[in-house]
Amino acid sequence: MKAADLLKLIPADLFRDLAIETKVDSQVKKLSGEVMFKLILFSMLNSEKMSLRVMETFLQSAQFKSFTRFDILEGKYNSIRDRICTINAEYFEQLFEKIFSIYNKELKEEKALSKADSTCVSIAAKLASVGIDMGRGDKRIIKYAVNLKGSLPSSVKVFTDQTYATDQGVLSELLNEENQIKNDIVIFDRGLQSRKAFDKFTDDNKLFITRTIANTRGKVIEENQVPVKLDGSTVTINSDHTVLLITKKQKNSQHKYRIIKGTVDKSGEEIGFMTNIFDEDAYTIAAWYKQRWEIEVFFKFIKQHLNVKHLVSRTSNGMKVMIYMTMIVAMLIIAYKKINKIKGFKIAKLKFEIELENEIMKMIVIFCGGDPNRAPHLFNSG
């Protein structure tokens, strides 16, 4: 599938409908929600380091005007900055959710496992009034929590308040609001160990698999049979127990859980898993947990190739706008990579950009009265 065809899966009237619903263009004459969406998208794809100056420059380019089909566009550095700071972030949130739904279905990943985790970026304390103080002197951090369903991010939240210094509250809040994992399975690391959170997930029919910590306490209810080791398994399961977890107040959890313990074959390291899934064998649980690594690969991708570490806006609203746009661009590249069976993110992003540039050049040629079909080899990206 070509880059242009992937973009065409997004309905053209979606921008208009959401603009009306969110009132994103109320009292705005120039930089509409659709223009800002396409400007940020175009700038992210065509610049190694996003900035307001970069967006201002692209806004005046023939390529961008052809890409958006808006002939007359005006906007200065200050107006773009102010628009990002004040534009209704709900518009971008809903675009993100709608686009995820489209590509999740296109990739046939509606029933795929979810992987949740958080990452952070550092900012200079003197440059921003928001951020979490982690005791690093003149540095503060912004946390991003992401749920990856299958290959694509299905939800994201930005955390700047000091109460989210640990991952407990971050992941708990993300997953409590995530509807994509209801009656499905989410995998996360041992940063979240709250018994209250586990019980809430179970109440909400959210199945999970996580790593246990060394001092996990539980009242054993039943010892489960350890099955025959599966071919290809890299872990040897030693025990499987049904337990009631013990809280800090020495009370039992509301629900029963499984604690599965094993040994990593290659290193001899002891490893444990906790889950509220009872109808799958221990080796399947261990194999599913291995998929958690995919979200680490995702974070590496957005940091290396989408420059998420660089904050274009340091306001809470601006950061939300930019992280939703980063997730949308990530979905485009990941879907393009998977559909076209491209191995690396770098090459997938480059090919996507080249194909998009070729389509824009075709539009310019046609606009000038030419026929791009007379030189098809110039527009064939292979």
Secondary structure, 3 states (H helix, E strand, C coil): CCHHHHHHCCCCHHHHHHHHHHCCCCCCCCCCHHHHHHHHHHHHHHCCCCCHHHHHHHHCCHHHHHHHCCCCCCCCHHHHHHHHHHCCHHHHHHHHHHHHHHHHHHCCCCCCCEEEEEEEEEEEHHHCCCCEEEEECCEEEEEEEEEEECCEEEEEEEECCHHHCCHHHHHHHHHHHCCCCCCCEEEECCCCCCHHHHHHHHHCCCEEEEECCCCCCEEEEEECCCCCCCCCCCEEEEEEEEEEEECCCCCEEEEEEEEEEEEECCCCCEEEEEECCCCCCHHHHHHHHHHHHHHHHHHHHHHHHCCCCCCCCCCHHHHHHHHHHHHHHHHHHHHHHHHCCCCCHHHHHHHHHHHHHHHHHHHHHHHCCCCHHHCHHHHCCC
